[in-house]
Amino acid sequence: MHYTLTPRGNVMLMALMATVLAVCIFTGSGPSLLVLAGFAVGGVIAGLLQNNALRRHTRQFQTASSALQVRVVLISSVPGKGAVALLWLAGVTLLLLLIYGGQYATIQTVVGSYAVFSLAREAASFPALFALRSSRRAQ
């Protein structure tokens, strides 16, 4: 099983994203909380879709040994495609925010938005990682 599917790896990623988010909130004029809230909601939805995909295709995720194989398994299901589509939508939205965001196009808002999206996504999909680990041990 690829290390990105382990609880430990995801805890480290969530800690990093929480740190980045905290730095964005407490530096400069701070990010737009409204924009952060939108990205947090998007991250939760993406995480729930990812959680669903992980639970539906446990065996395939357990046999994935590279990030590319994890992605292939993820996009082989409708919820997984939705999670990846939301990730792309978040990226495009951040780019548009940089171009057309006016007062909202601060570094704290852009970086903080990505961090909160990632943090929310990983938190929402986190319980499925334990299901992957426990079913792997049962084999």
N, C-alpha and C positions, 0 to 999 in steps of 0.2 A: 504494500500500500504506500502511495506517495506521501511524503512528509506534510504536504499541504492539507492532507485529510486527517491529520492527527490533532487531538485537542491541544496538545502542547504547542504545536506550531501555530495554531489559531489564537491561543492565548497571547503568544508573543506578538502576533500581528495586531491583535486588538489593543494590547498595551502600547504598541508603537503608534497606532492611529489615535488612541486616547491622548497620548502625549502631544502629538502634532496638533490635535484639536485644542487642547489646553493652551498651548503656545499661541495659537491663532486667536483664541478668545482673550488672552491676557496681554497681548502686545498691540501696539499701535492703537487705532481707534476701535479695534475689534471687528469681527465679521458681522454681517447682517444676520440677525437671528431668524428672520423670516425665511431667508434663503437657506440657512442651515436646516431649518425645520422641514422644508420641502425635500431636501436631499436626505434627511433622516428617514422620512416616510418612504421615499423611493428605495432606500437601503433596506428597510424592514421588509418591504414587498419583495425585493430581489432575494433577500435572505430566506424568506418563507418559501419562495419558489425553489430556491437551491436546496432547502431542507427537504422539500417534497421529492425532488429529483434524487437526492442522496438516499432517501428511504426506499424509493421505488426500485433503484438499481444498485442495491448494496453490493452484490457479488461483482459487478463490473467495476465499481469504484475500488473495491478491495484489490482487484488484480491490476489496476492501473499503477504503473511504476514511474511515469513521467508526467510532467505538467500537461504536455500535449495529449497524453492518453486520458487524463482527467477531463480535459476540455472536450475531447471527443465523446466521452461517456455523457458528460453534462449536456451537450447539445443534441444528444440522441433522443431526448425526451422533450415533450412540450413545456413542462415547467422549467427545465434547464435552459431551453431556448429563450424562454421569457426572462430568466435571470440574466442571461448574457445580453439580451436585447436591452434590458434596463441599465446594465453597465455601460453599454455603448451610448444609450440615450443620456446618461449622466455625463459621459465624456463630451458629447456634442453640446449639451446644455452648458457645461463649463466653458467650452470654447466660445459659444455665443455670448455667455456672460462676460467673458473677457473683451469681446468685440463691441457688444452693444449695451453692456451693463451700466454704463455711466457711473454713478456714485456707488453702485454695488460691486464694481469691478476692482475691488481691493485684493491684495495678495492674501490677506487674512480670510476673506470670504471665499475666494476660489480654493485655496488649499484646505481651509476648514471644511468646505462643502464636500470635497473629495474624502477627507478624513472621516467625517460623520457618516457619509454614505457607506464607506468601507466598514467602519465600526458597527453600524447598524446591521449591515448585511451579514457580517461574520457572527454577530451576536444572535441573530435570528436563525441562522443555520447551525449554530453550535451544538444544539442537542442531538442532531443527526449524526454528528461525529462520534458520539458515545455509542450510538446504535451500530455504527460501522465497526467500531472497535470491539464491542461486546459480541457481535455476531461473528467476527473474525476469530475471537477466542473460543467460541463454542464449536468451531469446526475442528 
